[in-house]
Amino acid sequence: MAYDLIVIGSGPGGYVCAIKAAQLGLKVAVVEKRATYGGTCLNVGCIPSKALLHASETYSHAAHGLDALGIEGVTPVLNLAKMMAHKDATVKSNVDGVAFLFKKNKIDGIQGTGKVLGAGKVSVTNDKGEEQVLETKNIVIATGSDVASIPGVPVEIDEKVIVSSTGGIALDKVPGHLIVVGGGVIGLELGSVWARLGAKVTVVEYLDTILGGMDGDVSKQFQRMLVKQGMEFKLGAKVTGVEKAGSGAKVTFEPVKGGEAATIEADVVLIATGRKPYTEGLGLKEAGVALDNRGRVEIDNHFQTNVAGIYAIGDVVRGPMLAHKAEDEGVALAEILAGQAGHVNYDVIPSVVYTQPEVASVGKTEEELKAAGIAYKAGKFPFTANGRARAMLATDGFVKVLADKETDRVLGVHIVGFGAGEMIHEAAVLMEFGGSSEDLGRTCHAHPTMSEAVKEAALATFFKPIHM
């Protein structure tokens, strides 16, 4: 059978691309090597980690946050196995949902490892070693990313004592001490989970700040919040060794700027040093598909590789490794293949850190604007001055709006605080339509809500806030 489109990989980019293409009338097949659909995100990434983040936050709130509200005598008991069962049930409902959507949209799901044989041909090898060759007009590489190692440091990950994010969401007991190598999103989210459940957590990070390219103000205040929650940080630290030691493991590191090495021992070490594009074993080199110096598939502005009829989206191509970025690329590519004008606005892709409080960002940071020489103005508003935040004892954090100094067009919005991941989207909509800080500040917001802080930050950008 010949297809209009074969997608290799069923993660957020792949499955969304397939569904959109099928909705537009194309005959579609998806090749997936896992037993279930959804890729890393649904199976061992975004979805299970959010289930544990919510569950652990609920546990922590019950254990430490109720007395001030007049709810006394609550002593929660942790049943980790039951919490993990909730995580697993959440994963199952999501991957089953993708399977249902494939069936609904008449998409052929083919289990096995896909390999590009050239334009128009894909081989699929199942777990029995049986191979079949499929023909198609178009191929989409949507194979996502894999765990990245520590540069120059050999590490044996057993997913029990030395773990990646995959093992980090499946520990069978709360470690007494957890070392997290990497102060990015994944490390801080999973570190937060185990810290709430009772672990001592130490984060070792190469840079002088956490959260890498996030806005500097946000990074500094967020780190103070995490320290207040009990997490420890070793910043500006270059890891030189990770190895098992007794029943646990140890991490050796030295100051990036020079100095004596130090070693810390722990029950579990989580390697959270980022992710790398998954392009191995796909036959791309043999098919003549070009990769860049970071192992990503090179594409043009319409997602096409240097080989006609072969496309790529998501974590295997340039841009932020975010599930929703991959989804938008999948929709845009499906529209292009159907003869429409698909497009992704890479200047308006929000990012969220799902800790408590949350961190959310869209658009440019102050550091990026300064580096680009763009004249801007900034407005900030703290949640300490927000009535709803006070009522919920959620006054940590702030909203910051950045706008062009001459035109007032909003260039970036950054939030650290309770519910930041939900609030960021009004900024994204505003920016998608080229709105100004005055547009946002003059838009009526319901009272009392956390979102009023977004309005007040906008007011502070073009004139003055009311409640400060």
C-alpha positions in Angstrom: 0.0 0.0 0.0 1.3 3.5 -0.9 0.8 6.3 1.5 0.7 10.1 1.2 2.7 10.4 4.4 4.6 8.2 6.7 5.6 9.6 10.1 8.5 8.0 12.0 7.9 8.6 15.7 4.6 9.1 17.5 5.6 11.7 20.1 3.7 15.1 20.2 5.2 16.3 16.9 4.7 13.0 15.1 1.2 12.1 16.3 -0.2 15.6 15.9 1.3 15.9 12.4 -0.3 12.5 11.5 -3.7 13.5 12.8 -3.7 16.9 11.1 -2.6 15.4 7.8 -5.4 12.7 8.0 -7.9 15.5 8.8 -6.8 17.2 5.6 -7.5 14.1 3.6 -4.0 12.4 3.3 -3.5 8.7 3.7 -1.2 8.4 6.7 0.9 5.8 8.6 2.9 6.2 11.8 5.9 4.0 12.6 6.6 3.6 16.3 9.2 1.4 18.0 7.6 1.5 21.4 4.7 -0.7 22.3 2.6 2.4 23.0 2.2 5.8 21.3 3.2 9.2 22.6 7.0 9.1 22.5 9.1 10.2 25.5 6.6 12.9 26.4 3.6 10.8 27.2 5.4 7.6 28.3 8.4 8.7 30.4 8.6 12.5 30.2 6.1 15.4 30.4 3.0 13.5 31.4 4.3 11.1 34.2 6.5 13.9 35.6 3.5 16.2 35.9 1.5 13.5 37.6 4.3 13.2 40.2 4.7 16.9 40.5 1.0 17.4 41.3 0.9 14.4 43.7 4.1 15.4 45.6 2.9 19.1 45.8 -0.4 17.9 47.2 1.4 15.8 49.8 3.7 18.6 50.7 0.8 21.1 51.1 -1.1 18.7 53.3 2.0 18.1 55.4 3.2 21.7 55.8 0.7 24.2 54.3 -2.6 23.7 56.1 -2.1 25.0 59.6 -2.0 28.6 58.5 -5.4 28.1 56.9 -6.9 26.8 60.1 -6.8 23.2 59.1 -5.0 21.4 61.9 -4.1 17.8 62.9 -3.5 16.6 59.3 -0.6 14.2 59.1 -0.4 12.6 55.6 1.2 9.2 55.1 3.1 8.7 51.9 2.2 5.6 49.9 4.8 5.9 47.1 3.6 2.7 45.3 0.1 4.2 45.1 1.5 7.6 43.9 3.4 5.7 41.2 0.2 3.8 40.3 -1.5 7.2 39.7 1.4 8.2 37.5 1.1 5.0 35.5 -2.7 5.3 35.1 -2.2 8.9 33.9 0.3 7.6 31.3 -2.0 4.8 30.2 -5.0 7.1 29.7 -2.9 9.4 27.5 -1.3 6.8 25.3 -4.6 5.0 24.9 -6.1 8.4 23.8 -3.5 8.7 21.0 -4.3 5.2 19.9 -8.0 6.1 19.8 -7.3 9.2 17.8 -5.4 7.2 15.2 -8.3 4.8 14.8 -10.8 7.7 14.6 -8.7 9.4 11.9 -8.0 6.1 10.0 -4.3 6.3 10.6 -2.3 3.1 10.2 -0.1 2.5 13.3 2.8 0.3 12.6 4.9 -1.1 15.5 8.6 -1.4 14.7 11.8 0.4 14.1 11.6 2.7 11.1 14.5 3.4 8.7 14.6 5.7 5.7 15.7 3.9 2.6 15.6 7.0 0.5 12.9 9.3 -0.8 9.6 7.5 -0.9 10.7 4.3 1.0 10.6 3.4 4.7 11.5 0.0 6.1 10.0 -1.2 9.3 11.5 -4.0 11.4 9.4 -5.5 14.2 10.6 -7.1 17.4 10.7 -10.5 15.7 13.2 -9.1 13.2 10.7 -9.2 10.4 11.1 -6.4 7.9 8.6 -4.7 5.5 9.1 -1.9 3.1 6.5 0.8 2.8 6.1 3.3 -0.1 5.0 6.9 0.4 5.0 10.3 -1.2 6.4 12.0 1.9 8.4 11.0 5.0 8.5 12.9 8.3 11.3 12.3 10.8 9.8 12.9 14.2 11.9 10.7 16.4 12.4 13.2 19.2 15.4 13.3 21.6 17.3 11.1 24.0 19.1 11.7 27.3 22.4 13.6 26.8 25.5 12.6 28.7 27.9 14.8 30.7 30.5 16.0 28.2 33.8 14.1 28.6 32.6 12.2 31.6 31.7 8.5 31.2 28.7 7.6 33.3 27.0 4.2 33.7 23.3 4.8 34.0 21.6 1.8 35.6 18.2 3.6 36.3 18.4 2.5 39.9 21.3 4.3 41.6 22.6 6.5 38.8 19.5 7.5 36.9 18.3 9.5 33.9 14.9 11.3 33.9 13.4 7.9 33.0 14.6 6.3 36.3 14.0 9.5 38.1 10.2 9.1 37.8 10.3 5.4 38.8 12.2 5.2 42.1 10.8 2.6 44.5 11.7 4.6 47.6 12.4 8.1 48.6 16.2 8.6 48.6 17.8 10.0 51.7 20.0 12.2 49.6 19.6 12.9 45.8 22.2 14.7 43.8 20.9 16.3 40.6 23.5 16.9 38.0 22.1 19.8 35.9 20.1 22.9 37.1 17.8 23.0 34.1 14.1 22.4 33.8 14.2 18.6 34.1 16.6 18.5 37.0 14.7 21.1 39.0 11.3 19.5 38.4 12.3 16.0 39.4 14.5 17.4 42.2 11.4 19.2 43.5 9.3 16.0 43.5 11.7 14.1 45.7 12.5 17.1 47.9 8.8 17.4 48.7 8.6 13.7 49.5 11.5 14.0 52.0 14.8 13.7 50.2 17.7 16.0 50.7 18.4 17.4 47.2 21.7 18.9 46.0 21.9 20.4 42.6 25.3 20.6 40.8 25.3 23.0 37.9 28.0 24.1 35.5 26.7 27.6 35.0 26.5 30.4 37.6 22.7 30.4 37.4 19.9 27.9 37.2 17.5 27.5 34.3 20.1 28.4 31.7 18.6 31.0 29.2 15.7 32.1 31.4 15.4 35.8 32.4 18.0 36.7 35.0 15.5 38.2 37.5 13.4 35.1 37.4 16.4 32.8 37.8 17.7 34.6 40.9 14.4 34.8 42.7 13.4 31.3 41.8 16.7 29.9 43.2 16.0 31.7 46.5 12.6 30.1 46.6 14.0 26.6 46.1 16.7 27.2 48.8 13.8 28.2 51.1 12.2 24.9 50.2 15.4 23.1 51.3 17.2 22.5 48.1 21.0 23.1 48.0 23.0 24.4 45.0 26.6 24.0 43.9 26.8 26.5 41.0 29.7 27.1 38.7 30.7 23.5 39.2 32.2 21.2 36.6 31.4 17.6 37.2 34.5 15.4 36.6 33.2 12.0 37.8 30.0 10.1 38.6 30.3 6.5 40.0 28.8 4.0 42.3 30.0 4.0 45.9 28.8 1.3 48.2 25.0 1.2 48.0 24.9 4.6 46.6 27.0 6.8 44.3 29.3 9.8 44.4 29.8 12.9 42.3 33.1 14.7 42.0 33.2 18.3 40.8 35.5 21.3 40.7 35.0 25.0 40.4 34.7 26.1 36.7 36.8 29.1 37.6 39.5 27.0 39.2 40.0 25.6 42.7 40.0 22.4 44.6 37.8 19.4 43.7 35.1 18.2 46.0 33.1 14.9 46.3 29.6 14.4 47.5 28.0 11.0 48.2 24.3 10.3 47.8 21.8 7.4 47.6 20.8 8.4 44.1 22.3 10.6 41.4 20.1 12.0 38.7 21.8 13.0 35.4 19.8 15.9 34.0 22.2 17.5 31.6 19.8 18.0 28.8 18.8 16.0 25.7 20.2 15.3 22.3 18.4 14.7 19.0 17.6 11.0 18.3 18.9 10.3 14.8 20.8 7.1 15.2 19.9 4.0 13.1 17.4 5.9 10.9 19.4 5.5 7.7 19.7 9.3 7.3 23.3 9.3 6.3 22.8 6.5 3.8 19.8 8.4 2.4 21.9 11.6 2.0 20.0 13.6 4.7 22.2 16.3 6.1 22.8 16.8 9.8 24.3 19.9 11.5 27.2 19.9 13.9 24.9 19.2 16.8 23.4 16.1 15.2 20.2 17.8 14.3 18.5 17.2 10.9 18.9 20.3 8.8 15.7 21.7 7.3 14.6 24.8 5.4 11.8 27.1 6.5 9.2 24.5 5.3 10.7 21.7 7.3 12.1 19.9 4.3 15.5 18.4 4.4 18.0 18.5 1.6 16.4 15.4 0.1 13.0 16.1 -1.6 10.1 14.5 0.1 11.8 14.0 3.4 10.9 16.3 6.3 11.7 16.7 10.0 10.1 18.3 13.0 10.4 18.5 16.8 13.5 17.8 18.9 15.5 16.4 15.9 15.6 19.9 14.3 16.6 23.4 15.4 14.8 25.3 18.1 13.7 24.7 21.7 13.1 21.0 22.6 9.5 21.6 23.7 6.5 19.3 23.0 4.2 22.2 22.0 6.8 23.5 19.6 6.9 20.1 17.9 3.1 20.0 17.8 2.9 23.4 16.1 5.5 22.2 13.6 3.5 19.1 13.0 0.3 21.0 12.2 2.2 23.5 10.0 3.9 20.7 8.0 0.7 18.8 7.5 -0.9 21.9 6.1 2.0 22.5 3.8 1.8 18.9 2.5 -1.9 19.4 1.9 -1.2 22.5 -0.2 -2.0 25.1 2.5 0.2 27.7 4.1 1.4 26.3 7.4 3.5 28.5 9.6 5.1 28.6 13.1 5.8 31.8 15.0 9.0 30.9 16.9 9.0 34.3 18.7 5.9 33.3 20.6 6.5 29.8 22.1 5.9 29.8 25.8 8.0 27.7 28.2 7.0 26.5 31.6 8.8 25.0 34.6 6.2 23.0 36.5 7.7 23.3 40.0 5.8 25.1 42.8 5.8 28.0 42.3 5.8 27.7 38.5 8.1 29.6 36.2 6.7 30.7 32.8 8.2 32.7 29.9 7.4 33.8 26.4 9.4 36.0 24.0 12.7 37.7 24.8 14.5 38.1 28.1 16.1 41.3 29.2 19.5 39.8 28.5 18.6 38.9 24.9 17.2 42.4 24.3 20.4 44.0 25.7 22.6 41.7 23.6 20.6 42.6 20.5 20.8 46.4 21.2 17.0 46.7 21.3 15.7 49.7 23.3 13.0 48.5 25.7 11.1 49.3 28.8 10.2 46.9 31.7 7.3 46.8 34.1 7.1 44.5 37.2 4.5 43.6 39.7 4.9 41.4 42.7 2.3 38.8 43.9 2.7 40.2 47.4 0.5 43.1 46.2 -2.2 40.8 44.7 -5.3 40.2 46.7 -6.0 36.6 45.5 -2.4 35.6 46.1 -2.6 36.8 49.7 -5.8 34.9 50.2 -4.1 31.7 48.9 -0.8 32.3 50.7 0.8 32.3 47.3 2.6 35.6 47.3 6.0 34.4 46.1 7.1 35.8 42.8 6.3 38.5 40.2 5.3 39.3 36.7 7.6 41.2 34.3 6.6 42.7 31.0 9.1 43.8 28.4 8.0 46.1 25.6 9.7 48.0 22.7 10.6 51.5 24.0 9.2 53.3 21.0 6.2 51.2 19.8 5.2 49.7 23.1 4.8 46.3 21.4 5.3 43.5 24.0 8.5 41.6 23.3 8.6 39.3 26.3 6.7 38.3 29.5 8.2 36.4 32.4 6.3 35.1 35.4 7.4 33.2 38.6 4.5 32.4 40.9 1.6 30.1 41.5 -0.2 29.3 38.3 2.4 31.0 36.0 2.0 28.2 33.4 -1.6 29.1 32.9 -1.2 32.9 33.1 1.5 33.1 30.4 -1.0 32.3 27.7 -2.7 35.7 27.7 0.7 37.2 27.0 1.2 34.7 24.2 -2.1 35.6 22.6 -1.3 39.3 23.0 2.1 38.9 21.3 0.7 36.7 18.5 -1.4 39.7 17.5 1.4 42.2 18.0 -0.2 43.8 21.0 1.2 46.5 23.3 1.6 46.7 27.0 -1.1 49.4 27.0 -3.5 46.9 25.2 -2.9 44.4 28.0 -3.0 47.0 30.8 -6.4 48.4 29.5 -8.0 44.9 29.2 -10.4 44.3 32.1 -9.3 41.4 34.3 -11.6 39.7 36.8 -11.1 40.5 40.5 -9.7 38.9 42.5 -7.5 36.7 40.3 -3.8 36.0 40.1 -3.9 37.3 36.5 -4.5 40.8 37.7 -0.8 40.8 38.4 -0.2 40.4 34.6 -2.4 43.5 34.0 -0.6 45.5 36.7 2.8 44.6 35.3 1.6 45.8 31.9 0.3 49.1 33.5 3.8 49.4 35.1 5.3 49.1 31.6 3.5 51.9 29.8 2.7 54.1 32.8 2.2 53.2 36.5 0.5 50.3 38.3 -2.5 51.0 40.4 -1.9 48.7 43.4 1.7 49.4 44.2 
